Each structure stands twice: as structure tokens, then as C-alpha cells.
Amino acid sequence: MELVTKRRTISENDIIAYTQMTGYANENLFGDMVYFMETMKHPRRLAPGLLTASIADALIVGSGVIEGHAVALVGMNNMVAKHPVYAGDSIHVEIVVTHKKESQSKPDRGVVVTHQKVINQNGIVVLEYDVSRMLLKKAAL
């Protein structure tokens, strides 16, 4: 099964709030715009990779495909940031189910593994990773 989420634009406010909440704002890459633009040559405020992954996960949850079926996030593996994401970029997620395994101890649920590609408005894959989720059976995935 494959799924494509809707898009969401990452705002400068999203990045500022996230970096201040997590402490990333203390890092020159996220908190010092002179260093960021003049030394590192970035054109706009950079989104941390984990913020991009969080927004991508929220797009999946917002799609409704696991609504009423999600039990737990079991794992995120093989995450690779492939391209920078900046304020003003819009992302969507392409999801492919790669594996399903029924629970041996709880027959009403199982683990579904998906491969996820986060893609920007220019069609560039910016982040790629695998997610394992425990779901109640009869989920759309």
C-alpha cells in the first residue's frame, strides 16, 4: 500500500519556536543569523531535521489513515537528511508499507513498517526513513 499526504509549509515561526523549545537556538546554525547566512551561506532560516520529521509525522497522522488504530510508535530507523529544508518550503510525505507482523501476544494488533520519503515543493527528497508503528488491526495501512 502507498499513501501520499497533503502538503504543509514550514514557517519561520515554526523553526523559531522549535529551536527555542528544544535548545537548538543556542547552536550557531540555528540561533546566529550572521553566522548562518555569511559563514554557512544558507539563503533562509534552516529547519532542523527532527522538526522536519515531526511535521512529516503530523502529516501522516493528519491524513486519518491511522486514526483510531495507533497504539504506539515502535521505532524510527535509517533516517537520512538528504537536502536542507528552509522556512517557506512546503513538504509532503510519500509512504510505502514494507512489512507487517501480527503480534503474538495480542491478537488484536500488529506492527506495520513503512518507508517514508519527505519531499519538498521542487520534488526533491529532503528526508527519508523507516517507521515501525503498533496498530490495532483493520487500520488502513
Backbone bond lengths (Angstrom), bond angles and torsions (degrees), N, CA, C in turn:
res aa  C-N    CA-C-N  psi(-1)  N-CA   C-N-CA  omega(-1)  CA-C   N-CA-C  phi
1 M - - - 1.441 - - 1.521 109.49 -
2 E 1.324 115.50 143.83 1.451 121.72 177.54 1.522 109.31 -127.54
3 L 1.319 115.69 151.16 1.460 122.09 179.88 1.517 108.50 -144.72
4 V 1.322 116.30 141.62 1.460 122.26 173.49 1.522 106.58 -121.69
5 T 1.330 116.39 127.18 1.460 120.64 -179.27 1.528 110.53 -83.31
6 K 1.313 114.90 171.41 1.460 118.98 170.68 1.526 108.25 -74.57
7 R 1.324 116.47 172.35 1.465 122.05 -179.82 1.524 111.48 -92.41
8 R 1.345 114.32 158.44 1.458 121.53 171.65 1.515 108.13 -144.86
9 T 1.327 115.66 135.27 1.459 121.07 177.32 1.523 109.01 -88.82
10 I 1.324 115.97 131.20 1.462 122.00 177.48 1.522 107.66 -87.24
11 S 1.321 115.97 120.46 1.465 120.58 -176.66 1.527 111.51 -92.61
12 E 1.317 115.23 163.56 1.458 120.50 174.50 1.525 109.91 -61.62
13 N 1.342 116.78 -37.20 1.471 120.25 177.43 1.530 112.09 -63.40
14 D 1.340 117.23 -38.08 1.474 120.54 175.72 1.525 109.88 -56.77
15 I 1.328 115.69 -47.42 1.467 121.23 -176.32 1.523 110.82 -66.83
16 I 1.322 117.24 -45.41 1.466 121.12 -179.57 1.528 110.18 -61.77
17 A 1.321 117.56 -47.54 1.469 120.89 -179.07 1.525 110.48 -61.35
18 Y 1.326 117.28 -44.57 1.464 121.31 -178.70 1.530 111.35 -64.53
19 T 1.334 116.74 -46.04 1.467 118.95 -177.45 1.524 111.78 -68.45
20 Q 1.315 117.33 -33.16 1.463 119.21 177.02 1.524 111.24 -72.79
21 M 1.323 117.05 -40.08 1.460 121.03 -179.66 1.527 111.33 -64.94
22 T 1.319 117.28 -39.07 1.467 120.99 -174.04 1.522 113.80 -91.00
23 G 1.324 117.15 -16.60 1.460 120.35 -176.02 1.515 113.13 96.95
24 Y 1.328 117.59 -3.77 1.467 120.27 176.93 1.529 112.33 -62.09
25 A 1.322 117.73 -21.89 1.462 120.85 -179.12 1.526 111.41 -62.14
26 N 1.332 117.61 -20.28 1.463 121.41 177.39 1.527 112.59 -76.14
27 E 1.323 117.03 -13.55 1.457 122.94 178.96 1.538 108.23 -84.80
28 N 1.334 117.09 132.42 1.470 120.63 -179.35 1.521 112.90 -52.91
29 L 1.310 116.99 -35.66 1.459 121.10 -177.65 1.524 112.44 -61.21
30 F 1.334 116.14 -27.34 1.460 119.64 -178.16 1.522 113.78 -115.07
31 G 1.333 118.20 -20.09 1.457 120.37 -173.53 1.515 116.47 -111.12
32 D 1.326 118.23 -13.29 1.471 121.53 -177.31 1.528 108.38 -118.26
33 M 1.332 116.78 98.92 1.465 120.62 -174.19 1.533 112.68 -66.63
34 V 1.338 118.23 -29.34 1.466 119.91 177.05 1.527 109.12 -66.42
35 Y 1.317 116.94 -50.07 1.469 121.35 176.54 1.526 110.07 -57.67
36 F 1.305 115.07 -47.18 1.454 122.75 -175.92 1.533 111.84 -58.34
37 M 1.324 116.58 -48.48 1.467 120.38 -174.57 1.530 112.80 -87.04
38 E 1.332 117.74 -40.87 1.464 119.42 -175.37 1.522 112.90 -84.08
39 T 1.321 117.46 -42.77 1.459 120.68 -177.62 1.526 111.37 -83.42
40 M 1.335 116.57 -48.00 1.458 120.50 -175.86 1.528 113.69 -89.42
41 K 1.328 116.39 -11.83 1.478 122.88 174.87 1.521 114.41 63.34
42 H 1.337 116.79 33.26 1.459 120.13 174.48 1.527 108.80 -83.85
43 P 1.328 118.10 140.48 1.467 120.59 -176.58 1.531 114.67 -79.52
44 R 1.326 116.72 -26.67 1.472 121.98 -178.07 1.518 108.51 -145.49
45 R 1.325 116.19 174.16 1.464 120.87 -179.77 1.530 109.75 -61.69
46 L 1.324 116.14 131.45 1.461 124.29 -175.97 1.528 110.47 -87.99
47 A 1.320 116.32 137.26 1.467 121.78 175.29 1.529 109.06 -90.15
48 P 1.336 118.17 129.16 1.469 119.16 174.28 1.533 110.53 -59.93
49 G 1.328 115.57 146.34 1.460 120.51 -179.22 1.512 113.55 -57.46
50 L 1.350 116.61 -36.83 1.462 118.81 -179.60 1.524 111.88 -71.92
51 L 1.326 117.99 -27.49 1.466 120.34 172.37 1.523 109.21 -66.56
52 T 1.323 116.45 -44.84 1.467 120.59 178.11 1.522 110.31 -58.55
53 A 1.338 117.31 -43.63 1.467 121.01 178.90 1.526 111.38 -64.69
54 S 1.329 116.84 -38.59 1.474 120.10 179.07 1.518 111.32 -65.19
55 I 1.321 116.62 -43.62 1.469 120.09 178.86 1.525 109.87 -66.05
56 A 1.326 116.70 -39.42 1.465 120.48 177.61 1.532 110.37 -60.66
57 D 1.340 116.76 -44.11 1.462 120.09 178.91 1.524 110.96 -63.43
58 A 1.335 116.24 -39.02 1.469 119.84 177.93 1.529 111.08 -64.61
59 L 1.332 117.80 -33.50 1.466 120.59 176.06 1.530 110.49 -64.62
60 I 1.324 116.62 -38.01 1.464 120.73 178.56 1.527 109.92 -67.28
61 V 1.323 115.68 -48.47 1.470 119.42 178.08 1.526 109.72 -60.02
62 G 1.318 117.15 -42.79 1.460 121.80 -179.62 1.513 114.01 -66.10
63 S 1.325 117.47 -17.83 1.465 120.17 178.64 1.521 111.38 -70.46
64 G 1.346 116.68 -18.70 1.461 120.92 -179.92 1.512 114.64 85.23
65 V 1.325 118.00 -4.49 1.455 121.08 -174.16 1.534 113.03 -65.58
66 I 1.333 117.56 -27.61 1.473 119.28 178.57 1.527 111.83 -111.31
67 E 1.316 116.88 7.26 1.473 121.58 -179.55 1.526 110.71 -56.58
68 G 1.317 115.72 127.55 1.457 120.72 178.97 1.515 114.27 78.62
69 H 1.341 117.12 0.92 1.459 120.85 -178.34 1.519 113.03 -122.35
70 A 1.325 117.42 -19.09 1.464 120.76 -176.41 1.521 110.79 -68.59
71 V 1.321 115.67 130.65 1.460 122.50 176.56 1.525 108.99 -110.80
72 A 1.341 117.16 -48.89 1.462 120.22 -176.90 1.525 111.05 -162.11
73 L 1.318 114.89 148.74 1.461 121.47 166.96 1.526 105.37 -83.06
74 V 1.334 116.31 119.13 1.459 121.08 -176.32 1.525 111.12 -90.58
75 G 1.336 116.98 -38.03 1.459 118.56 -178.91 1.506 112.97 -173.27
76 M 1.332 114.03 155.90 1.463 122.68 171.40 1.525 105.67 -126.23
77 N 1.324 116.85 127.06 1.461 120.83 -174.67 1.522 111.25 -133.25
78 N 1.310 114.70 157.71 1.467 123.05 172.05 1.519 113.22 58.06
79 M 1.332 117.61 34.87 1.466 120.29 -178.77 1.525 109.97 -72.83
80 V 1.333 114.94 126.75 1.454 121.30 179.01 1.523 108.24 -131.18
81 A 1.344 115.53 121.40 1.461 121.03 173.34 1.521 106.52 -84.44
82 K 1.328 116.52 116.06 1.457 120.93 -172.31 1.518 114.09 -101.53
83 H 1.321 116.22 -19.29 1.467 120.16 -176.31 1.523 107.43 -158.98
84 P 1.330 118.03 144.86 1.467 119.03 179.87 1.530 112.42 -65.30
85 V 1.326 114.11 149.80 1.459 121.89 173.47 1.523 106.59 -117.66
86 Y 1.329 115.41 130.27 1.456 121.40 -176.22 1.525 111.07 -117.85
87 A 1.325 114.92 161.25 1.464 120.40 172.20 1.516 108.26 -53.94
88 G 1.309 116.11 133.02 1.461 121.47 -178.63 1.513 114.03 96.72
89 D 1.335 117.82 -12.44 1.463 120.35 177.05 1.523 109.09 -77.15
90 S 1.321 115.15 146.09 1.466 121.89 175.75 1.516 108.08 -110.37
91 I 1.328 115.77 135.14 1.463 119.78 -179.01 1.530 110.38 -124.44
92 H 1.315 114.64 154.34 1.453 121.88 167.87 1.526 106.74 -138.82
93 V 1.336 116.58 170.78 1.460 120.77 -175.95 1.524 109.62 -124.77
94 E 1.323 115.09 134.02 1.456 121.66 170.89 1.527 107.23 -105.85
95 I 1.337 116.04 126.48 1.461 122.07 -173.39 1.531 108.92 -121.21
96 V 1.317 115.89 134.61 1.460 121.59 175.16 1.526 107.77 -128.53
97 V 1.323 116.33 127.24 1.467 120.56 175.43 1.523 107.43 -73.09
98 T 1.344 115.80 125.58 1.461 120.30 -178.28 1.528 113.21 -109.84
99 H 1.336 116.09 -19.54 1.468 118.42 -176.76 1.525 109.52 -162.66
100 K 1.315 115.34 144.14 1.470 121.89 172.61 1.508 108.36 -133.33
101 K 1.330 116.04 139.60 1.460 120.13 178.18 1.519 108.65 -141.03
102 E 1.312 116.12 124.56 1.459 120.40 178.05 1.520 109.86 -72.74
103 S 1.319 116.08 144.94 1.458 121.54 176.16 1.518 109.31 -71.03
104 Q 1.328 116.24 135.77 1.466 121.27 177.36 1.528 110.70 -78.96
105 S 1.344 116.69 -32.20 1.467 119.97 -174.94 1.524 113.28 -93.85
106 K 1.317 117.35 -22.80 1.468 120.76 -179.04 1.528 108.54 -132.23
107 P 1.323 117.39 97.72 1.461 121.46 -172.45 1.532 115.17 -66.95
108 D 1.328 118.01 -9.43 1.468 119.93 -179.55 1.526 112.61 -88.66
109 R 1.343 116.97 4.37 1.468 119.33 -176.29 1.517 112.02 -147.06
110 G 1.320 114.07 171.16 1.458 120.40 177.93 1.518 109.31 -161.27
111 V 1.328 114.90 176.70 1.461 120.89 178.38 1.525 108.27 -108.16
112 V 1.321 114.86 130.67 1.463 121.93 177.78 1.524 107.36 -114.94
113 V 1.330 115.50 128.12 1.464 121.25 178.22 1.522 107.75 -106.13
114 T 1.328 115.50 131.13 1.456 120.60 178.32 1.529 109.90 -125.04
115 H 1.315 115.28 148.51 1.468 121.71 171.78 1.521 105.78 -101.47
116 Q 1.314 116.10 129.66 1.459 120.97 -173.54 1.519 110.91 -123.21
117 K 1.311 114.28 131.60 1.461 121.35 174.12 1.519 107.92 -116.72
118 V 1.333 115.81 124.96 1.456 121.59 175.70 1.518 106.24 -97.57
119 I 1.328 115.27 126.05 1.465 121.38 -171.15 1.520 109.45 -124.93
120 N 1.343 115.60 136.41 1.468 118.85 -179.78 1.520 111.68 -88.00
121 Q 1.324 115.15 -178.92 1.464 122.40 -175.99 1.528 113.23 -63.33
122 N 1.325 117.51 -16.33 1.468 121.45 178.88 1.523 112.65 -97.84
123 G 1.338 116.65 7.35 1.455 120.62 179.42 1.520 113.65 80.81
124 I 1.333 117.23 12.36 1.465 121.58 -178.95 1.533 109.55 -90.94
125 V 1.334 116.47 130.40 1.458 120.64 174.93 1.530 107.35 -72.36
126 V 1.335 116.17 118.10 1.462 120.73 -177.24 1.528 112.82 -100.27
127 L 1.325 116.54 -24.68 1.468 121.72 -177.70 1.517 107.32 -152.65
128 E 1.326 115.63 140.42 1.460 119.76 -179.73 1.524 108.12 -142.42
129 Y 1.349 116.62 138.28 1.456 120.31 -177.29 1.520 110.64 -167.92
130 D 1.333 114.98 170.25 1.461 122.47 177.91 1.524 108.83 -113.78
131 V 1.327 116.23 141.87 1.461 121.69 -179.91 1.523 109.06 -127.65
132 S 1.328 115.29 136.03 1.469 121.84 173.10 1.522 107.10 -111.14
133 R 1.332 115.84 126.88 1.461 121.26 178.40 1.524 109.59 -127.78
134 M 1.332 115.40 139.77 1.455 119.56 170.81 1.524 106.45 -88.07
135 L 1.316 115.50 126.00 1.454 121.71 -178.37 1.520 110.26 -128.77
136 L 1.327 114.90 149.29 1.450 119.59 169.24 1.514 107.04 -69.64
137 K 1.316 117.17 148.28 1.463 120.21 179.95 1.522 110.51 -61.93
138 K 1.306 114.51 159.19 1.463 124.57 -178.66 1.512 112.46 76.61
139 A 1.331 117.41 18.99 1.467 120.74 171.07 1.512 108.51 -72.29
140 A 1.316 117.16 155.71 1.462 121.06 -179.20 1.515 112.84 -64.00
141 L 1.341 117.33 -25.62 1.470 119.41 177.98 1.477 108.39 -75.35
